[in-house]
Amino acid sequence: MQVLERDIEEANNEKSVAELKIEGHLRLVKNEVKKHRATCAAETKKMTEYLAKEENQLNSVENEAQEFLKSAETKLRDAVRLAEEETQLCASEVIAVIYGFCNQIQEIHGVDD
């Protein structure tokens, strides 16, 4: 019976040693998981901050582009309006020259008649 008790005691000791080893490995794995979570959380925070910064820059560029477009449209409208006014002025001058020329021709023909 002593042999059986000794075998049981050895088995219990081996079981305790195995449990301690398993608990040690489990602690190591838990610590590694905790470290990995912390690393992932830090990387996620960095990426989120980077993406927010990039989004702000893109929004800024978009706003600048919209302002540039509005300015260009205003300048184009002003240029078209000015060109139309100049065209009207030139057309009026051409008509005045033609009218004056016609009057001179009528005067010349009237004197000759």
VEXMIZA-417469 format. One record per atom (N, C-alpha, C): residue number from 1; chain; atom name; x, y, z. Coordinates in nm, 4 decimals, m for minus. Example, Ala and Ser with C-alpha at 12.3 -4.5 7.8 and 13.67 -1.06 7.14 Angstrom:
BEGIN
PT|pos|unit|site|east|north|up
PT|1|A|N|1.3190|m0.5690|0.7800 $
PT|1|A|CA|1.2300|m0.4500|0.7800 $
PT|1|A|C|1.3200|m0.3300|0.7800 $
PT|2|A|N|1.2850|m0.2250|0.7080 $
PT|2|A|CA|1.3670|m0.1060|0.7140 $
PT|2|A|C|1.2900|0.0030|0.7870 $
END
This chain:
BEGIN
PT|pos|unit|site|east|north|up
PT|1|A|N|0.0817|m0.1178|0.0000 $
PT|1|A|CA|0.0000|0.0000|0.0000 $
PT|1|A|C|0.0875|0.1261|0.0000 $
PT|2|A|N|0.2001|0.1173|0.0637 $
PT|2|A|CA|0.2906|0.2308|0.0676 $
PT|2|A|C|0.3372|0.2670|m0.0731 $
PT|3|A|N|0.3573|0.1675|m0.1543 $
PT|3|A|CA|0.3988|0.1928|m0.2914 $
PT|3|A|C|0.2891|0.2673|m0.3647 $
PT|4|A|N|0.1670|0.2247|m0.3432 $
PT|4|A|CA|0.0520|0.2892|m0.4081 $
PT|4|A|C|0.0372|0.4322|m0.3582 $
PT|5|A|N|0.0543|0.4520|m0.2292 $
PT|5|A|CA|0.0440|0.5870|m0.1735 $
PT|5|A|C|0.1567|0.6751|m0.2279 $
PT|6|A|N|0.2771|0.6157|m0.2356 $
PT|6|A|CA|0.3905|0.6899|m0.2889 $
PT|6|A|C|0.3655|0.7252|m0.4363 $
PT|7|A|N|0.3109|0.6309|m0.5107 $
PT|7|A|CA|0.2806|0.6566|m0.6522 $
PT|7|A|C|0.1752|0.7664|m0.6654 $
PT|8|A|N|0.0757|0.7616|m0.5791 $
PT|8|A|CA|m0.0294|0.8643|m0.5810 $
PT|8|A|C|0.0296|0.9998|m0.5434 $
PT|9|A|N|0.1153|0.9980|m0.4431 $
PT|9|A|CA|0.1787|1.1230|m0.4000 $
PT|9|A|C|0.2679|1.1779|m0.5112 $
PT|10|A|N|0.3444|1.0908|m0.5777 $
PT|10|A|CA|0.4286|1.1346|m0.6896 $
PT|10|A|C|0.3428|1.1891|m0.8026 $
PT|11|A|N|0.2319|1.1213|m0.8291 $
PT|11|A|CA|0.1409|1.1660|m0.9350 $
PT|11|A|C|0.0846|1.3035|m0.8995 $
PT|12|A|N|0.0482|1.3182|m0.7721 $
PT|12|A|CA|m0.0041|1.4488|m0.7272 $
PT|12|A|C|0.1034|1.5565|m0.7387 $
PT|13|A|N|0.2272|1.5221|m0.7031 $
PT|13|A|CA|0.3372|1.6175|m0.7151 $
PT|13|A|C|0.3607|1.6548|m0.8617 $
PT|14|A|N|0.3604|1.5529|m0.9489 $
PT|14|A|CA|0.3779|1.5790|m1.0919 $
PT|14|A|C|0.2637|1.6657|m1.1457 $
PT|15|A|N|0.1442|1.6350|m1.0949 $
PT|15|A|CA|0.0270|1.7137|m1.1357 $
PT|15|A|C|0.0431|1.8582|m1.0904 $
PT|16|A|N|0.0894|1.8781|m0.9672 $
PT|16|A|CA|0.1105|2.0129|m0.9143 $
PT|16|A|C|0.2174|2.0854|m0.9940 $
PT|17|A|N|0.3266|2.0153|m1.0261 $
PT|17|A|CA|0.4341|2.0758|m1.1052 $
PT|17|A|C|0.3798|2.1132|m1.2432 $
PT|18|A|N|0.3028|2.0220|m1.3039 $
PT|18|A|CA|0.2459|2.0483|m1.4369 $
PT|18|A|C|0.1500|2.1677|m1.4299 $
PT|19|A|N|0.0686|2.1739|m1.3248 $
PT|19|A|CA|m0.0240|2.2856|m1.3089 $
PT|19|A|C|0.0513|2.4174|m1.2937 $
PT|20|A|N|0.1607|2.4132|m1.2157 $
PT|20|A|CA|0.2421|2.5344|m1.1984 $
PT|20|A|C|0.3031|2.5781|m1.3310 $
PT|21|A|N|0.3521|2.4817|m1.4087 $
PT|21|A|CA|0.4080|2.5136|m1.5395 $
PT|21|A|C|0.3005|2.5744|m1.6306 $
PT|22|A|N|0.1839|2.5114|m1.6298 $
PT|22|A|CA|0.0723|2.5597|m1.7136 $
PT|22|A|C|0.0319|2.7005|m1.6704 $
PT|23|A|N|0.0210|2.7207|m1.5387 $
PT|23|A|CA|m0.0143|2.8543|m1.4882 $
PT|23|A|C|0.0914|2.9570|m1.5274 $
PT|24|A|N|0.2186|2.9180|m1.5219 $
PT|24|A|CA|0.3275|3.0077|m1.5628 $
PT|24|A|C|0.3171|3.0422|m1.7105 $
PT|25|A|N|0.2933|2.9406|m1.7922 $
PT|25|A|CA|0.2768|2.9652|m1.9363 $
PT|25|A|C|0.1537|3.0524|m1.9632 $
PT|26|A|N|0.0477|3.0231|m1.8885 $
PT|26|A|CA|m0.0761|3.1011|m1.9052 $
PT|26|A|C|m0.0510|3.2473|m1.8693 $
PT|27|A|N|0.0229|3.2724|m1.7608 $
PT|27|A|CA|0.0575|3.4091|m1.7226 $
PT|27|A|C|0.1389|3.4777|m1.8317 $
PT|28|A|N|0.2371|3.4028|m1.8853 $
PT|28|A|CA|0.3188|3.4577|m1.9936 $
PT|28|A|C|0.2328|3.4922|m2.1156 $
PT|29|A|N|0.1424|3.4022|m2.1508 $
PT|29|A|CA|0.0543|3.4267|m2.2664 $
PT|29|A|C|m0.0356|3.5469|m2.2398 $
PT|30|A|N|m0.0907|3.5542|m2.1184 $
PT|30|A|CA|m0.1763|3.6682|m2.0837 $
PT|30|A|C|m0.0986|3.7991|m2.0913 $
PT|31|A|N|0.0259|3.7984|m2.0415 $
PT|31|A|CA|0.1100|3.9186|m2.0485 $
PT|31|A|C|0.1395|3.9564|m2.1930 $
PT|32|A|N|0.1704|3.8565|m2.2759 $
PT|32|A|CA|0.1965|3.8835|m2.4178 $
PT|32|A|C|0.0722|3.9415|m2.4859 $
PT|33|A|N|m0.0445|3.8851|m2.4545 $
PT|33|A|CA|m0.1699|3.9359|m2.5118 $
PT|33|A|C|m0.1935|4.0791|m2.4661 $
PT|34|A|N|m0.1672|4.1055|m2.3386 $
PT|34|A|CA|m0.1847|4.2412|m2.2847 $
PT|34|A|C|m0.0914|4.3397|m2.3556 $
PT|35|A|N|0.0352|4.3006|m2.3738 $
PT|35|A|CA|0.1311|4.3858|m2.4438 $
PT|35|A|C|0.0873|4.4088|m2.5878 $
PT|36|A|N|0.0424|4.3013|m2.6515 $
PT|36|A|CA|m0.0008|4.3127|m2.7911 $
PT|36|A|C|m0.1214|4.4062|m2.8027 $
PT|37|A|N|m0.2153|4.3941|m2.7104 $
PT|37|A|CA|m0.3318|4.4850|m2.7096 $
PT|37|A|C|m0.2876|4.6289|m2.6951 $
PT|38|A|N|m0.1936|4.6526|m2.6037 $
PT|38|A|CA|m0.1443|4.7888|m2.5813 $
PT|38|A|C|m0.0755|4.8421|m2.7072 $
PT|39|A|N|0.0043|4.7568|m2.7697 $
PT|39|A|CA|0.0715|4.7970|m2.8933 $
PT|39|A|C|m0.0310|4.8278|m3.0022 $
PT|40|A|N|m0.1280|4.7410|m3.0169 $
PT|40|A|CA|m0.2327|4.7633|m3.1183 $
PT|40|A|C|m0.3123|4.8900|m3.0883 $
PT|41|A|N|m0.3433|4.9131|m2.9629 $
PT|41|A|CA|m0.4176|5.0331|m2.9254 $
PT|41|A|C|m0.3360|5.1582|m2.9574 $
PT|42|A|N|m0.2060|5.1544|m2.9292 $
PT|42|A|CA|m0.1191|5.2692|m2.9591 $
PT|42|A|C|m0.1113|5.2923|m3.1100 $
PT|43|A|N|m0.0969|5.1839|m3.1867 $
PT|43|A|CA|m0.0916|5.1971|m3.3323 $
PT|43|A|C|m0.2244|5.2487|m3.3870 $
PT|44|A|N|m0.3334|5.2012|m3.3316 $
PT|44|A|CA|m0.4653|5.2471|m3.3740 $
PT|44|A|C|m0.4808|5.3956|m3.3461 $
PT|45|A|N|m0.4352|5.4388|m3.2289 $
PT|45|A|CA|m0.4433|5.5809|m3.1942 $
PT|45|A|C|m0.3602|5.6636|m3.2921 $
PT|46|A|N|m0.2373|5.6175|m3.3204 $
PT|46|A|CA|m0.1507|5.6886|m3.4157 $
PT|46|A|C|m0.2170|5.6983|m3.5522 $
PT|47|A|N|m0.2703|5.5857|m3.5982 $
PT|47|A|CA|m0.3339|5.5834|m3.7306 $
PT|47|A|C|m0.4554|5.6747|m3.7329 $
PT|48|A|N|m0.5331|5.6733|m3.6270 $
PT|48|A|CA|m0.6524|5.7590|m3.6195 $
PT|48|A|C|m0.6122|5.9053|m3.6231 $
PT|49|A|N|m0.5088|5.9412|m3.5465 $
PT|49|A|CA|m0.4604|6.0796|m3.5471 $
PT|49|A|C|m0.4070|6.1182|m3.6840 $
PT|50|A|N|m0.3322|6.0268|m3.7470 $
PT|50|A|CA|m0.2774|6.0532|m3.8801 $
PT|50|A|C|m0.3907|6.0751|m3.9807 $
PT|51|A|N|m0.4908|5.9866|m3.9763 $
PT|51|A|CA|m0.6029|5.9985|m4.0700 $
PT|51|A|C|m0.6828|6.1264|m4.0454 $
PT|52|A|N|m0.6982|6.1650|m3.9198 $
PT|52|A|CA|m0.7687|6.2904|m3.8893 $
PT|52|A|C|m0.6900|6.4090|m3.9444 $
PT|53|A|N|m0.5570|6.4044|m3.9293 $
PT|53|A|CA|m0.4725|6.5109|m3.9827 $
PT|53|A|C|m0.4845|6.5172|m4.1344 $
PT|54|A|N|m0.4776|6.4014|m4.1991 $
PT|54|A|CA|m0.4908|6.3960|m4.3453 $
PT|54|A|C|m0.6275|6.4469|m4.3898 $
PT|55|A|N|m0.7318|6.4108|m4.3158 $
PT|55|A|CA|m0.8669|6.4567|m4.3496 $
PT|55|A|C|m0.8745|6.6089|m4.3391 $
PT|56|A|N|m0.8145|6.6647|m4.2333 $
PT|56|A|CA|m0.8139|6.8105|m4.2187 $
PT|56|A|C|m0.7397|6.8767|m4.3337 $
PT|57|A|N|m0.6268|6.8175|m4.3740 $
PT|57|A|CA|m0.5513|6.8739|m4.4860 $
PT|57|A|C|m0.6322|6.8665|m4.6149 $
PT|58|A|N|m0.6992|6.7536|m4.6361 $
PT|58|A|CA|m0.7820|6.7393|m4.7563 $
PT|58|A|C|m0.8975|6.8391|m4.7548 $
PT|59|A|N|m0.9583|6.8581|m4.6394 $
PT|59|A|CA|m1.0668|6.9561|m4.6288 $
PT|59|A|C|m1.0152|7.0962|m4.6577 $
PT|60|A|N|m0.8957|7.1256|m4.6089 $
PT|60|A|CA|m0.8350|7.2561|m4.6331 $
PT|60|A|C|m0.8093|7.2769|m4.7820 $
PT|61|A|N|m0.7528|7.1742|m4.8466 $
PT|61|A|CA|m0.7262|7.1831|m4.9905 $
PT|61|A|C|m0.8571|7.1969|m5.0676 $
PT|62|A|N|m0.9580|7.1227|m5.0260 $
PT|62|A|CA|m1.0888|7.1308|m5.0921 $
PT|62|A|C|m1.1467|7.2715|m5.0787 $
PT|63|A|N|m1.1375|7.3290|m4.9589 $
PT|63|A|CA|m1.1875|7.4653|m4.9377 $
PT|63|A|C|m1.1115|7.5660|m5.0225 $
PT|64|A|N|m0.9790|7.5500|m5.0290 $
PT|64|A|CA|m0.8979|7.6397|m5.1122 $
PT|64|A|C|m0.9373|7.6265|m5.2584 $
PT|65|A|N|m0.9615|7.5045|m5.3025 $
PT|65|A|CA|m1.0012|7.4815|m5.4420 $
PT|65|A|C|m1.1366|7.5453|m5.4703 $
PT|66|A|N|m1.2292|7.5340|m5.3767 $
PT|66|A|CA|m1.3613|7.5955|m5.3946 $
PT|66|A|C|m1.3490|7.7475|m5.4008 $
PT|67|A|N|m1.2671|7.8056|m5.3142 $
PT|67|A|CA|m1.2466|7.9500|m5.3158 $
PT|67|A|C|m1.1818|7.9939|m5.4472 $
PT|68|A|N|m1.0819|7.9167|m5.4935 $
PT|68|A|CA|m1.0158|7.9475|m5.6197 $
PT|68|A|C|m1.1155|7.9418|m5.7350 $
PT|69|A|N|m1.2015|7.8387|m5.7346 $
PT|69|A|CA|m1.3016|7.8231|m5.8392 $
PT|69|A|C|m1.3995|7.9404|m5.8377 $
PT|70|A|N|m1.4467|7.9786|m5.7198 $
PT|70|A|CA|m1.5383|8.0932|m5.7103 $
PT|70|A|C|m1.4721|8.2193|m5.7625 $
PT|71|A|N|m1.3471|8.2400|m5.7249 $
PT|71|A|CA|m1.2731|8.3575|m5.7697 $
PT|71|A|C|m1.2564|8.3554|m5.9211 $
PT|72|A|N|m1.2222|8.2396|m5.9759 $
PT|72|A|CA|m1.2036|8.2268|m6.1201 $
PT|72|A|C|m1.3353|8.2518|m6.1935 $
PT|73|A|N|m1.4458|8.2006|m6.1391 $
PT|73|A|CA|m1.5766|8.2226|m6.2015 $
PT|73|A|C|m1.6119|8.3707|m6.1995 $
PT|74|A|N|m1.5843|8.4383|m6.0887 $
PT|74|A|CA|m1.6117|8.5817|m6.0784 $
PT|74|A|C|m1.5274|8.6589|m6.1795 $
PT|75|A|N|m1.3989|8.6249|m6.1871 $
PT|75|A|CA|m1.3107|8.6920|m6.2835 $
PT|75|A|C|m1.3577|8.6676|m6.4267 $
PT|76|A|N|m1.4012|8.5459|m6.4553 $
PT|76|A|CA|m1.4501|8.5140|m6.5896 $
PT|76|A|C|m1.5750|8.5949|m6.6216 $
PT|77|A|N|m1.6692|8.6010|m6.5281 $
PT|77|A|CA|m1.7909|8.6815|m6.5499 $
PT|77|A|C|m1.7550|8.8268|m6.5742 $
PT|78|A|N|m1.6621|8.8790|m6.4935 $
PT|78|A|CA|m1.6193|9.0185|m6.5110 $
PT|78|A|C|m1.5539|9.0389|m6.6471 $
PT|79|A|N|m1.4702|8.9446|m6.6893 $
PT|79|A|CA|m1.4029|8.9554|m6.8188 $
PT|79|A|C|m1.5029|8.9485|m6.9330 $
PT|80|A|N|m1.6010|8.8594|m6.9223 $
PT|80|A|CA|m1.7047|8.8487|m7.0259 $
PT|80|A|C|m1.7855|8.9773|m7.0317 $
PT|81|A|N|m1.8237|9.0297|m6.9157 $
PT|81|A|CA|m1.9008|9.1547|m6.9112 $
PT|81|A|C|m1.8211|9.2687|m6.9729 $
PT|82|A|N|m1.6939|9.2784|m6.9367 $
PT|82|A|CA|m1.6085|9.3840|m6.9909 $
PT|82|A|C|m1.5925|9.3687|m7.1417 $
PT|83|A|N|m1.5730|9.2457|m7.1895 $
PT|83|A|CA|m1.5596|9.2214|m7.3336 $
PT|83|A|C|m1.6876|9.2601|m7.4057 $
PT|84|A|N|m1.8029|9.2283|m7.3457 $
PT|84|A|CA|m1.9306|9.2654|m7.4081 $
PT|84|A|C|m1.9464|9.4171|m7.4134 $
PT|85|A|N|m1.9063|9.4846|m7.3050 $
PT|85|A|CA|m1.9147|9.6310|m7.3040 $
PT|85|A|C|m1.8226|9.6914|m7.4092 $
PT|86|A|N|m1.7009|9.6390|m7.4192 $
PT|86|A|CA|m1.6055|9.6890|m7.5191 $
PT|86|A|C|m1.6558|9.6617|m7.6604 $
PT|87|A|N|m1.7160|9.5450|m7.6794 $
PT|87|A|CA|m1.7712|9.5113|m7.8107 $
PT|87|A|C|m1.8830|9.6084|m7.8473 $
PT|88|A|N|m1.9692|9.6372|m7.7500 $
PT|88|A|CA|m2.0778|9.7326|m7.7755 $
PT|88|A|C|m2.0219|9.8706|m7.8079 $
PT|89|A|N|m1.9204|9.9126|m7.7337 $
PT|89|A|CA|m1.8585|10.0429|m7.7574 $
PT|89|A|C|m1.7960|10.0479|m7.8961 $
PT|90|A|N|m1.7228|9.9437|m7.9333 $
PT|90|A|CA|m1.6605|9.9392|m8.0654 $
PT|90|A|C|m1.7665|9.9367|m8.1750 $
PT|91|A|N|m1.8731|9.8611|m8.1533 $
PT|91|A|CA|m1.9809|9.8557|m8.2527 $
PT|91|A|C|m2.0438|9.9934|m8.2689 $
PT|92|A|N|m2.0637|10.0641|m8.1581 $
PT|92|A|CA|m2.1202|10.1998|m8.1653 $
PT|92|A|C|m2.0269|10.2918|m8.2423 $
PT|93|A|N|m1.8966|10.2809|m8.2183 $
PT|93|A|CA|m1.7994|10.3635|m8.2894 $
PT|93|A|C|m1.7987|10.3323|m8.4389 $
PT|94|A|N|m1.8050|10.2027|m8.4736 $
PT|94|A|CA|m1.8083|10.1633|m8.6147 $
PT|94|A|C|m1.9332|10.2193|m8.6814 $
PT|95|A|N|m2.0466|10.2077|m8.6146 $
PT|95|A|CA|m2.1719|10.2598|m8.6691 $
PT|95|A|C|m2.1628|10.4111|m8.6861 $
PT|96|A|N|m2.1024|10.4796|m8.5890 $
PT|96|A|CA|m2.0877|10.6246|m8.5993 $
PT|96|A|C|m1.9985|10.6613|m8.7176 $
PT|97|A|N|m1.8898|10.5878|m8.7380 $
PT|97|A|CA|m1.7997|10.6142|m8.8512 $
PT|97|A|C|m1.8741|10.5912|m8.9825 $
PT|98|A|N|m1.9472|10.4812|m8.9927 $
PT|98|A|CA|m2.0228|10.4505|m9.1145 $
PT|98|A|C|m2.1284|10.5575|m9.1390 $
PT|99|A|N|m2.1970|10.5971|m9.0338 $
PT|99|A|CA|m2.3008|10.7002|m9.0476 $
PT|99|A|C|m2.2380|10.8319|m9.0950 $
PT|100|A|N|m2.1252|10.8669|m9.0354 $
PT|100|A|CA|m2.0557|10.9892|m9.0779 $
PT|100|A|C|m2.0088|10.9799|m9.2216 $
PT|101|A|N|m1.9564|10.8649|m9.2605 $
PT|101|A|CA|m1.9122|10.8431|m9.3973 $
PT|101|A|C|m2.0293|10.8572|m9.4940 $
PT|102|A|N|m2.1428|10.7975|m9.4578 $
PT|102|A|CA|m2.2626|10.8067|m9.5424 $
PT|102|A|C|m2.3072|10.9521|m9.5550 $
PT|103|A|N|m2.3020|11.0270|m9.4475 $
PT|103|A|CA|m2.3417|11.1683|m9.4506 $
PT|103|A|C|m2.2489|11.2471|m9.5417 $
PT|104|A|N|m2.1199|11.2178|m9.5324 $
PT|104|A|CA|m2.0237|11.2875|m9.6202 $
PT|104|A|C|m2.0498|11.2539|m9.7661 $
PT|105|A|N|m2.0809|11.1293|m9.7950 $
PT|105|A|CA|m2.1105|11.0903|m9.9331 $
PT|105|A|C|m2.2357|11.1620|m9.9815 $
PT|106|A|N|m2.3353|11.1720|m9.8950 $
PT|106|A|CA|m2.4598|11.2412|m9.9341 $
PT|106|A|C|m2.4301|11.3894|m9.9580 $
PT|107|A|N|m2.3477|11.4482|m9.8766 $
PT|107|A|CA|m2.3132|11.5887|m9.8958 $
PT|107|A|C|m2.2381|11.6085|m10.0273 $
PT|108|A|N|m2.1467|11.5154|m10.0549 $
PT|108|A|CA|m2.0692|11.5237|m10.1781 $
PT|108|A|C|m2.1623|11.5083|m10.2978 $
PT|109|A|N|m2.2473|11.4150|m10.2949 $
PT|109|A|CA|m2.3388|11.3941|m10.4055 $
PT|109|A|C|m2.4396|11.5092|m10.4156 $
PT|110|A|N|m2.4756|11.5623|m10.3021 $
PT|110|A|CA|m2.5693|11.6755|m10.3031 $
PT|110|A|C|m2.5038|11.7985|m10.3632 $
PT|111|A|N|m2.3767|11.8228|m10.3426 $
PT|111|A|CA|m2.3046|11.9368|m10.3963 $
PT|111|A|C|m2.2853|11.9180|m10.5456 $
PT|112|A|N|m2.2576|11.7974|m10.5889 $
PT|112|A|CA|m2.2332|11.7669|m10.7299 $
PT|112|A|C|m2.3611|11.7755|m10.8109 $
PT|113|A|N|m2.4730|11.7486|m10.7485 $
PT|113|A|CA|m2.5978|11.7452|m10.8263 $
PT|113|A|C|m2.6382|11.8768|m10.8696 $
END
